[in-house]
C-alpha cells in the first residue's frame, strides 16, 4: 500500500474509501482463515497495518481541521 507520507496527500474522502475497502478485505480474509482457504497470512497482517496507518492519518487531518476552526 502507500506510505504515511503518500497518504497525507490524499483527501479525507479517499482515505475513508480506502479504509472501507481494507475493512471489507480483512473481513473476507478472516472468513478464509477460519475455513483454511487463506493463502497468505502475511497479506492479512500487512492490510491491518495499512488500515491503522490510514486511520492515523485520518485522525491527524481531522484534528488539524478542528484546530484551524
C-alpha positions, 0 to 999 in steps of 0.5 A: 500500500502507500506510505504515511507520507503518500497518504497525507496527500490524499483527501479525507474522502479517499482515505475513508474509501480506502479504509472501507475497502481494507475493512471489507478485505480483512473481513473476507480474509478472516472468513478464509482463515477460519475455513483454511482457504487463506493463502497468505497470512502475511497479506492479512497482517500487512492490510491491518497495518495499512488500515491503522496507518490510514486511520492515523492519518485520518485522525491527524487531518481531522484534528488539524481541521478542528484546530484551524476552526 
